[in-house]
Amino acid sequence: MSDAGNDIFAISASGLRAQTRRMKVIAENIANAGTTPTAPGQQPYQRQVVSFKNEFDQAMGAYKVKVSSVQGDTAAFGKKFDPSNPAADPQGYVQTPNVNPLIEAMDMGDANRSYQANLDVITASRSMLLKTVGLLQ
């Protein structure tokens, strides 16, 4: 396979890895959307957000995508009235995670489309390389 073919696969594979990590973080956010603290003074689950960066690969002479960080979202926590919860404040309110399942679902759809686009590039490149090899035989 040509160097250009390997480069295309490596670039798209970096996109697949980055979007896979993003989907895992989104899944964690969704899984913890309804959790609450179990003791006074504890913080609820904090939504995590993935940031990307482009990284120049000297050997390829091209940029690849990489996860630069996974950080907590600084949006305010919610509150719900649950005086029976051990983590309730004196007024009976418990802090809830700053996760909005609708936003997570939209982010998951976006990550899925980006993942699929990278997969389509790999599939198209592989097909073109196979056709080129067929023509050379």
C-alpha positions as CSV (number, residue, x, y, z in Angstrom):
1,M,0.0,0.0,0.0
2,S,1.2,3.5,-0.8
3,D,2.4,6.0,1.9
4,A,-0.5,8.2,0.9
5,G,-2.9,5.3,1.5
6,N,-1.4,4.7,4.9
7,D,-1.6,8.4,5.7
8,I,-5.3,8.5,4.9
9,F,-6.0,5.5,7.1
10,A,-3.9,7.0,10.0
11,I,-5.6,10.4,9.8
12,S,-9.1,8.8,9.7
13,A,-8.1,6.3,12.5
14,S,-7.1,9.3,14.7
15,G,-10.6,10.7,14.1
16,L,-12.2,7.3,15.0
17,R,-10.2,7.2,18.2
18,A,-11.2,10.8,19.2
19,Q,-14.9,10.2,18.5
20,T,-14.8,6.9,20.3
21,R,-13.5,8.7,23.4
22,R,-16.1,11.4,23.0
23,M,-18.9,8.8,22.8
24,K,-17.6,7.1,26.0
25,V,-17.6,10.4,27.9
26,I,-21.1,11.2,26.6
27,A,-22.3,7.8,27.7
28,E,-20.9,8.4,31.2
29,N,-22.7,11.7,31.3
30,I,-26.0,10.1,30.4
31,A,-25.5,7.3,32.9
32,N,-25.0,9.8,35.7
33,A,-27.7,12.3,34.7
34,G,-30.0,11.1,37.5
35,T,-27.5,10.5,40.3
36,T,-27.5,12.6,43.5
37,P,-25.0,12.9,46.3
38,T,-25.4,10.5,49.2
39,A,-24.0,12.5,52.0
40,P,-24.2,16.2,53.1
41,G,-21.5,18.4,51.5
42,Q,-20.9,16.0,48.6
43,Q,-21.1,17.4,45.0
44,P,-23.2,15.8,42.4
45,Y,-21.8,14.3,39.2
46,Q,-20.2,17.0,37.1
47,R,-20.8,16.7,33.3
48,Q,-17.6,16.0,31.4
49,V,-16.7,17.7,28.1
50,V,-14.2,16.5,25.6
51,S,-11.8,19.0,23.8
52,F,-9.9,18.2,20.7
53,K,-6.7,19.5,19.2
54,N,-4.9,19.0,15.9
55,E,-1.5,17.5,16.2
56,F,1.1,17.7,13.4
57,D,2.6,14.3,12.5
58,Q,6.1,15.0,11.2
59,A,6.5,11.6,9.5
60,M,3.3,12.0,7.5
61,G,3.4,15.8,7.1
62,A,-0.2,16.0,8.0
63,Y,-2.4,16.9,11.0
64,K,-4.3,14.3,13.0
65,V,-6.9,14.9,15.6
66,K,-6.3,14.0,19.3
67,V,-8.3,14.4,22.5
68,S,-6.6,17.3,24.3
69,S,-8.6,17.1,27.5
70,V,-11.7,15.8,29.3
71,Q,-12.8,18.5,31.8
72,G,-15.8,19.2,34.0
73,D,-18.5,21.5,32.6
74,T,-18.6,24.7,34.7
75,A,-22.4,25.0,34.3
76,A,-24.4,25.3,37.6
77,F,-25.8,22.2,39.2
78,G,-29.5,21.8,39.4
79,K,-31.6,21.4,42.5
80,K,-34.5,19.3,43.4
81,F,-36.7,19.1,46.5
82,D,-36.0,15.8,48.3
83,P,-36.0,16.3,52.0
84,S,-35.6,12.6,52.6
85,N,-32.2,12.5,50.8
86,P,-29.3,12.4,53.3
87,A,-27.5,15.0,51.2
88,A,-30.4,17.5,51.4
89,D,-29.7,21.0,52.6
90,P,-31.6,22.5,55.5
91,Q,-34.4,23.6,53.1
92,G,-34.7,20.0,51.8
93,Y,-33.0,20.6,48.4
94,V,-30.4,18.3,46.8
95,Q,-28.0,19.3,44.1
96,T,-28.4,17.4,40.9
97,P,-25.9,16.9,38.1
98,N,-25.4,19.6,35.4
99,V,-26.2,17.0,32.7
100,N,-29.0,17.7,30.2
101,P,-29.9,14.4,28.5
102,L,-31.2,16.2,25.4
103,I,-27.9,18.0,24.9
104,E,-26.1,14.7,25.5
105,A,-28.3,13.0,22.8
106,M,-27.5,15.7,20.3
107,D,-23.8,15.5,21.1
108,M,-23.9,11.7,20.7
109,G,-25.6,12.1,17.3
110,D,-22.9,14.6,16.3
111,A,-20.1,12.2,17.5
112,N,-21.7,9.3,15.7
113,R,-21.9,11.3,12.4
114,S,-18.2,12.3,12.7
115,Y,-17.3,8.7,13.5
116,Q,-19.2,7.5,10.4
117,A,-17.6,10.1,8.2
118,N,-14.1,8.9,9.2
119,L,-15.2,5.3,8.6
120,D,-16.6,6.3,5.2
121,V,-13.2,7.9,4.3
122,I,-11.4,4.6,5.2
123,T,-13.9,2.6,3.2
124,A,-13.7,4.8,0.1
125,S,-9.9,4.9,0.3
126,R,-9.7,1.2,0.6
127,S,-12.0,0.8,-2.4
128,M,-10.0,3.2,-4.5
129,L,-6.7,1.4,-3.6
130,L,-8.1,-2.0,-4.5
131,K,-9.4,-0.7,-7.8
132,T,-5.9,0.8,-8.5
133,V,-4.3,-2.5,-7.7
134,G,-6.8,-4.2,-10.0
135,L,-5.9,-1.9,-12.9
136,L,-2.2,-2.5,-12.4
137,Q,-2.5,-6.3,-12.6
